Each structure stands twice: as C-alpha cells, then as structure tokens.
Amino acid sequence: MVEDESVLERGARGIDDVVRWGNRDDDVADVRYGRSDLPLVVLIHGGFWRPAYDRVHVRATTEALAAEGFTVAAPEYRRILGDPDATTDDVAAALAALPGLLDGRHDGRVVVFGHSAGGHLALWAASAAPAPGLVLTVSLGGVADLRLAEAQHLGDGATTAFLGGPAEARPDLDPVRLAPPATPVALVHGADDAIVPSSQARAYADVVPHARLTVVAGTGHFAVIDPLTDAWAAVVGAVRSAP
C-alpha cells in the first residue's frame, strides 16, 4: 500500500494559543480551545522520535478534534537521537503540567492520544508517568514493542537511533515490558500500515488484557490522524469512549 502523507502538510486554521510549561525552547504546546464539559485531549506527535518532525504536522488533526468539541494541546518535546530520556522527561513534564495550565478549559478528565512514535510515548506515559486526571490513552499506529520494532527495522533503524543502543537495554522505555496502565487503553491501527505494522498493536494487546484493539481495514499509517479518511470515525469514537 502506498502511504498517503498529505495530512502532514495540509493547511489548518491558526491555533488558539501557545502555552509554556517549562523554560526550554521546546517546552511549549499548541492549544485549541473546546468545551469545558469535555476531557482535555493531549496529542503527542510522531515522527520516529527524529528532530525533523515537530508538532506542526498534527495541526489538521488538532483542528478536527477541536471541531468535535475537545480542548486539545499538542506539546513539543526534545528529539535528540541517542538521548531518549530527554524525550521522556519532556513528555512526563508536559503531561504533569498541561491539565493545570488549562484548568477551566476541560472537565478534569484527560485523554492522552499519540500517533506513531507519539503512540509509543503515550503508552509509555500511561504506565510510567500518567497525567493527572488520565482516564484513557489512545495509541494510533503506535510503536508499542521496542524490541519488535528493532527487529522489524522500522523507520530504517529508528528505534536504535532513538535509544542510542539495543532495545533490550531499555525495558523501562518499552510499553510491552512495563506494568500495565491503571486506566483504559484504546489501540487504533491500520490493517495496511506499511510504516508501523499492526503487529505492534497486537503485541501490546496480548500483554495488556484491558487494552481495546481496533484494526481498521484498508487503512494505512497516516489515515488514522487524517480527518478526511474513513478511519477518522474510529478515532473519534475511541476518544469519546473516555470514561
């Protein structure tokens, strides 16, 4: 299947705000405001943890989520190959801070939502650094098993580049090797994903019994963050399932 990447460069209306949660250049999040009686959605962008990809490429996605009524925050994080702890430290700090910084703009519930490498970070955080008020984690086409990703040579060796060494040396960053999250997890994955195969989501579902797995037929890697595709209904349904 030829992957359609058009969502990454699709135009979107301007964001509503930028909030700062720390002192570094990357300690910021794009925000779109929605209804105060719905959960806050924190969207962690992907890009195989590489510095070339930032939060700008999910603006069409955040715009569509805001149109569904959600306040959405898309945090940035450091992407320094070989220094995975910089990335996870930033994600943990952003998740700890954003619900309070956006107090009054949501109902106290938090949904953490990540795509691709962002799915990995969302699943990691659900076990290792859950956001205050976390009620649901949604992984879209996420990298859930780092050892398997290394063996599959995903992203031309992106896992080894991110970790700076073999995946087996960092079980503390590998979602399938962490204690299962205390809160629900929804996995949405394209059946035809040629970039992060659905075996990644299945590996996680096999070890986390309360994870709900939806494999969408005829769907690739980027379709799950593209509001113009048929897969988008499954994504919105997953977010709306927040308890």
C-alpha positions in Angstrom: 0.0 0.0 0.0 1.3 3.5 -0.9 1.1 5.7 2.2 -0.8 9.0 1.8 1.1 11.6 3.7 -1.0 14.6 2.6 -2.3 15.2 6.2 1.2 16.2 7.3 1.3 19.3 5.1 -2.4 20.1 4.9 -3.3 23.6 5.9 -5.3 24.3 9.1 -6.7 27.3 10.7 -4.4 29.1 13.2 -4.0 27.7 16.7 -5.8 29.5 19.6 -2.8 29.7 21.9 0.6 28.5 22.8 1.2 27.6 26.4 4.6 27.2 28.0 5.2 24.5 30.6 9.0 24.9 31.1 12.0 27.1 30.3 13.5 25.3 27.2 12.6 26.3 23.7 10.7 23.0 23.2 8.7 23.4 26.5 5.6 24.6 24.7 2.3 23.2 23.5 -0.1 24.4 20.7 -3.6 24.7 22.1 -7.1 24.7 20.5 -9.9 25.5 22.9 -13.1 23.5 23.0 -15.9 22.9 25.5 -15.2 22.9 29.2 -17.5 20.0 29.9 -15.4 17.5 27.8 -12.0 15.9 28.5 -8.7 17.6 27.6 -7.0 15.8 24.8 -3.2 15.9 24.8 -1.9 14.8 21.4 1.7 13.6 21.3 3.0 13.8 17.7 5.1 11.2 16.0 8.0 11.2 13.5 10.1 8.2 14.8 11.5 10.5 17.6 13.5 12.4 15.0 14.2 16.1 15.1 12.9 16.7 11.6 9.3 16.2 12.7 7.5 18.5 15.1 4.1 19.3 16.4 3.2 21.4 13.3 2.4 18.3 11.3 -0.6 17.4 13.5 -2.4 20.8 13.2 -5.0 19.4 10.8 -5.6 16.6 13.4 -5.9 19.0 16.3 -8.2 21.2 14.3 -10.6 18.3 13.7 -10.5 17.2 17.3 -11.4 20.8 18.4 -14.3 20.7 15.9 -15.6 17.7 17.9 -15.6 20.0 21.0 -12.4 19.0 22.7 -9.8 21.3 24.1 -6.6 19.9 22.5 -3.0 20.5 23.5 -0.1 19.3 21.3 3.1 19.5 23.3 6.6 19.7 21.8 9.4 17.6 23.2 13.1 17.3 22.6 14.1 14.9 19.9 17.8 14.1 20.4 18.9 10.8 18.9 20.6 8.7 21.4 19.1 10.6 24.4 15.7 9.0 24.9 15.5 10.3 28.5 15.4 13.9 27.2 12.3 12.9 25.2 10.5 11.0 28.0 11.4 13.7 30.6 9.8 16.3 28.4 6.7 14.2 27.8 6.3 13.5 31.5 6.7 17.2 32.4 4.2 18.3 29.8 1.6 15.8 30.9 2.1 16.8 34.5 1.7 20.5 33.8 -0.9 20.8 31.0 -4.1 19.8 32.8 -3.5 22.5 35.4 -2.4 25.1 32.9 -5.6 24.6 31.0 -7.8 24.4 34.1 -11.3 25.6 33.4 -11.0 24.6 29.7 -11.9 20.9 30.4 -13.9 18.8 32.9 -10.9 17.4 34.7 -10.6 14.2 32.6 -7.6 13.8 30.4 -7.2 11.7 27.3 -3.6 11.2 26.1 -3.5 10.5 22.4 -0.4 9.7 20.4 0.4 8.7 16.8 3.3 6.5 15.7 6.3 7.4 17.9 3.9 9.5 19.8 1.8 6.4 20.4 4.9 4.8 22.0 5.3 7.9 24.2 1.6 7.9 25.2 1.7 4.2 26.1 5.0 4.7 28.0 3.5 7.6 29.9 0.3 5.6 30.8 2.4 3.2 32.8 5.4 5.3 33.9 4.2 8.9 34.1 0.4 9.2 33.9 -1.1 12.7 33.5 -3.2 14.0 36.4 -6.8 13.1 35.6 -5.9 10.5 33.0 -8.9 8.4 32.1 -7.9 7.0 28.7 -4.8 6.5 26.5 -5.2 6.3 22.7 -2.4 4.9 20.5 -2.8 5.4 16.8 -0.5 3.4 14.7 1.8 3.4 17.7 5.2 1.7 18.3 4.3 -0.4 21.3 7.1 -3.0 21.4 10.6 -1.6 21.0 12.3 -4.9 20.7 10.0 -6.0 18.0 10.4 -2.6 16.3 14.1 -3.0 16.3 13.8 -6.5 14.8 11.4 -5.1 12.2 13.9 -2.3 11.4 11.1 0.2 11.5 12.0 3.6 10.1 15.3 2.5 8.8 16.6 1.7 12.3 14.7 4.5 14.1 14.4 2.5 17.4 18.2 2.0 17.8 18.8 5.6 16.8 16.3 6.9 19.3 17.6 4.7 22.2 21.3 5.0 21.3 21.7 1.3 21.7 19.8 -2.0 21.7 16.2 -2.1 22.8 16.8 -4.9 25.3 18.9 -2.5 27.3 15.9 -0.1 27.9 13.0 -2.2 29.1 12.0 0.9 31.2 11.0 2.6 28.0 9.3 -0.3 26.3 5.5 -0.2 26.8 5.0 -4.0 26.5 7.6 -4.6 29.3 6.1 -2.1 31.7 3.4 -2.7 34.3 0.0 -2.4 32.6 -1.6 1.1 33.0 -4.2 1.5 35.7 -6.5 3.2 33.2 -8.1 2.1 29.9 -6.1 2.0 26.7 -7.5 2.1 23.1 -5.3 1.0 20.2 -6.4 2.0 16.7 -4.2 0.7 13.9 -4.5 0.5 10.1 -4.6 -3.1 8.7 -2.5 -1.9 5.8 0.0 0.2 7.8 3.3 -0.1 5.9 5.3 2.0 8.3 4.4 0.6 11.8 2.6 -2.7 11.2 -0.4 -3.8 13.2 1.7 -6.5 14.8 2.9 -3.7 17.1 -0.6 -3.0 18.5 -1.3 -6.8 18.7 1.9 -7.3 20.8 0.6 -4.7 23.3 -2.9 -6.1 23.3 -1.5 -9.6 24.0 0.0 -8.4 27.3 -2.4 -5.7 28.5 -5.8 -7.5 28.8 -7.9 -4.4 29.2 -6.5 -2.7 26.0 -9.1 -2.4 23.3 -7.7 -3.0 19.8 -9.4 -1.8 16.6 -7.7 -2.7 13.4 -9.2 -0.7 10.5 -9.4 -2.5 7.2 -7.9 -0.7 4.1 -6.1 1.8 6.3 -2.5 2.9 6.3 -0.3 4.7 8.8 -1.4 8.3 8.3 -5.1 7.7 7.7 -5.6 7.3 11.4 -4.7 11.0 12.0 -6.4 12.3 8.9 -9.9 13.6 9.4 -10.7 13.2 5.7 -10.4 9.4 5.8 -12.9 6.7 6.7 -10.7 5.7 9.7 -11.4 9.0 11.4 -14.7 7.8 12.8 -13.0 5.1 14.7 -10.5 7.6 16.1 -13.2 10.0 17.3 -15.2 7.0 18.7 -12.1 6.0 20.7 -11.7 9.4 22.2 -15.4 9.7 23.0 -15.3 6.4 24.8 -13.4 8.1 27.7 -15.0 7.0 31.0 
